[in-house]
Amino acid sequence: MSESKEYIPANVWQWEEKDGGKFGNINRPISGPTHEKKLPTGKHPFQLYSLATPNGVKVTVMLEELLALGIKDAEYDAHIIDIMEGDQFGSGFVAVNPNSKIPALMDHSTPTPVRLFESGSILLHLADKFNAFIPKTSAERTECLNWLFWQMGSAPYLGGGFGHFYNYAPIKIEYCIDRFTMEVKRQLDVLDKQLAKNKFICGDEYSIADIAIWPWYGALALGTLYDAAEFLEVHTYEHVTRWAKEVGSRPAVQRGRMVNRAWGDPSEQLHERHDASDFDTQTQDKIGDNKAS
């Protein structure tokens, strides 16, 4: 076995543009726009700029769930942001989200438009605005927010930690994979014990806690995230698996995970969404194009 050279940090870190894995070409240690680019604006009150990563799926699921309740004021346009091409560093996007991460949402339903960034903030804004998918009593609302913020604090260990080193890093580092695998399995155990006592995350009612957690941990349990189901033995978390299947069977969830998706099965992609009919017309067009190729 060849010995690996230990990395000794320099006294002062210097940025060098070198191989940083799949996302190396868009990572940088400074913020702000890299180019001028105006964002498109559609006809609906909500303008979403996103991609169907787990954080993006949270918001499209929430909007589709609101529409499924018959709340017409939740209509939205979803514009795709290609993060691999650096769309998130365009001047228009940075004006909405100075952190240059998807999703970002503009709410034009008020006299002064409101910008929203961070998926948890968007979910809470929509839940409060439409009085939906959030408990009414103080104690139950607080419990829901406990789990919403749990997800926001925990998912970076799953995505930027485990997901990066297991799936995207240019080299496999045993220490890193072991460290984050242990943490992800601990998080799955936290969820499994909570769901052993509850139908949904906070009890019998489906809420923004489920909408926030499912695109990350539900997808992991269903084997659609990082191709790591066997490695993590996700089948052993039976309550998480039961919950993941139940939430995943909801029509609004199935629609929401399609929006701004530009990879995978063509029948599950809807690059942009401007009307409910887009799910029929654009999906059928993609299926037809796929069969013809």
N, C-alpha and C positions, 0 to 999 in steps of 0.2 A: 504494500500500500504506500503510495507516494504521500509525502508530508505536505500539507498545505501551509502556505506562508501566512502567519498571523497578521491581521490588519492592525496597524498602529495609527490611530488618528493623528493628523497634523495638529500643530498648535492652533492654527486658524484654518477653518474649512474653506476651500476654494471650489467654485463651481466649474466643472469640466464637462463639456458636452461629449458624453461617451455612452456606451451601450447601457441603457437603463431598462431593458426589456420592452414589452409591447407598447408601453406608454412613454418610453424614453424621449420620443420626439416632441412631446407636448408638455413635459414637465420642466419647470423652471423655478428659480427661487424668488421671483419678483411677481407682483400683481399688475393689473391694468391691461388695457387693450394693446394688441399688437398691430391692428389694422382698423381702418374705417369700414364699417358695415352696418347698414340700417336694418333693423328687424322688420319682417313683414307684419302686417296687422289685418286680421280678418273682420268678420261682421258681428261676432258674438261678444258678450260682456267679458268673457275670460279669454285671454290670449296666453297660451302655454308654449314655452320654448323648452324642448326636452328631448330625451332619448329613452328608449325602453330598457334602461338598466333598472335594477331594483328600486333605486330612489325615484326614477322617473315613473315607474309603474305605480307607485303609491298614489300619485296625483291623478293619473288617468283612471285608475280604479275608483278613486273617490268621486271624480266627476261623473263617471258612468253610473255609479251607485246612486248619486243624487238625481240624475236624469231618470233612472229606473223607478224612483219614488214619485215621478211626475213633476219634479221641480224644474220647470222650463227655464227659469232664470239661471240655471247652471250650465246652459249651453256654452260651448267653447270651441275655439280653433286650436289645434295642436300643430305646431311647426317643428320640424325636426332640426336638431342641433347636432351636427356631426363632430363629436369631440375629437376624433382621430384626425380630422382636418383642421382643428383649431377654431371652429365656429364660436366656441365659448369665449374666445379672446377678441371677438369683434366688438367695436365700440358700442353698438346698440345693446348687445347682450350684457356687457360689463356695466352699462348704465342701469340695467335691471338687477343684476347680481354682481357686485364688485368682487365676489369671491370666485367668479368664473367657473361655477359648477352647475350642472343641471340637477333638478329642474328649476326654472324660473317662471313666474306667473305675473301677468299684469291684470289687475281687476279694474275694469273700466265701468263698473256698475255704479260708481259713486261720482259726484261732481268733480272731485279731484282724484284721478286714477291712483291706485295703490300698487306699489311694487311688492312682490313677495319672493323671497328666496329661503332656502332650507326647507326640505320636504315636510318636516314636522310642523314648521310654522304655517306652511300652506294648508296642511290638513286641518290644523286647529282653526285657522281663519275660515275655511269653508264650513267646518262643522258648526262654528258659532254663528256664522252668517245665515245659514239655512236651518239651524236648530235641528241637526240630524247627525246620527252616528256618534253622539256624545251623551253620556248620562246627564240627567237633569238635577239630581240631588248633589249637594256639595261633596259628600263622602264618596259617592260613586264616580263623580267627575274627577276627583283627585286621584282615585285608583286608576282610572283610565289614563290620566296624564302621567302617572307613575310609569305605566308600561309604554306609553308613547316616548317618553324621555329615556326609558331603559333601552328601547330600540335605537334611538339616536346615538346613545353613548356606547352601545355594544356592537353595532354593525361594523364600525371601523376595524374592529378586531377580526371580524369575519371577512370583510372585503379587502381592506388595505393590508391586513395582517395575513390571515390564512390564505385568502384568495390570491393575493399577490405572490407570496412565496411558493405556494403549491402549484399555481397555474400559470403565472405570468413572468416570474423572475427569470432572467437569462441563465442562471445557474441554480441548482437545488442546494439549499443550505439546511442541513439536518437540524441544527439548533433552532433555526427560525420556524421551520415546518412543525417540529415537535412542540415548540412553545405556543404557537397559535392554534395548533390542533387541540392541545389540551384546553385552551380557553374556549374554543368553539364548542367542544363537547360539554364543557361545564355550562355554557349558555343553553345548549340544547336540553340539558338536564334541568336547568331552572324552568324552562318553558314546559317541559314534559310534566314536571310536578305541579305547575300551575294549571295545566290543561287536564290533569287527572281529576281535578276538583271542579272544573268549569267546562261548559260547552264551547265557549269562546274565551278569549284571553281574560276578559274582566267579568265573566259570568254568563248569563243566558242570552245577553244581547250582543249582537255584532256591532263593533265600534271602530273608531279610527285607530285604536290600538291594534286590532286585527289587520286593518288596511295597511298600517305601517310595517308590521312584523312579517306578514305573509310573503311579500316579494323577496325578502331575504331568506328567512328561515323556512317558510313554506316551500319555496323553490328548492332549497337545499334538501328538505325532506323528500320531495318528489323527484329528486335526481336531475333537476334541470339547471343547477348552479354548480359550476366548476367541475362537473363530472366526478364528484367526490363522494357520492352516496355510499359506495362500498368501502372506501377508505375510512370514512367516519362512522360506518355501521349505523346509518340513520334509521334503519328498520327497527333498531332496538328501542327507539324513542316512540313507542306505540301511540301515545296520546298526541304528540306533535304530528305524527303521520296521519292520524284520524282527522285532526283539525285541518291540516294542510289540504287533504282531499276534499273536505267539506267546503272550505272557503274557495278552493280552486274550481269547484263545480258551479259557483254562482255565475250566471250569465254576464253580469256587469264586470266581474273579475276577468272572465274570458275575453270580453271586449277590451277592457282596460289594458291588458298585457299585450294586445296587438298594436296599440297606438304608438307611433314613432319607432316601430320595430323595423329594421332593415336587414335582418339576417335570419337564418333558419328556414323553416318550411314556408314557402311563399304564401300558403293559405293562412298563415298566422301573422302576416305582415300587413300593417297599414301605415305607410310612411308618414302621411299627414292626415289629420282628421278635421273636416270643416262642417260636416253634417252627419247625422245618424245614418243616412243612406250610404255613406262612404264604406261602411262595413260590408255592404252587399256588392256594390259596383266595383270598388277597387280590389276587393279580395277575389272576386270572380275573374277580373282581368288578370290578376297575378297567377291564378290557377291556370287560366287559359294560356298565358305566356309560357308558363313552366312546361305544360304539356307539349307545346309547339316546339320547344327548343330541343 
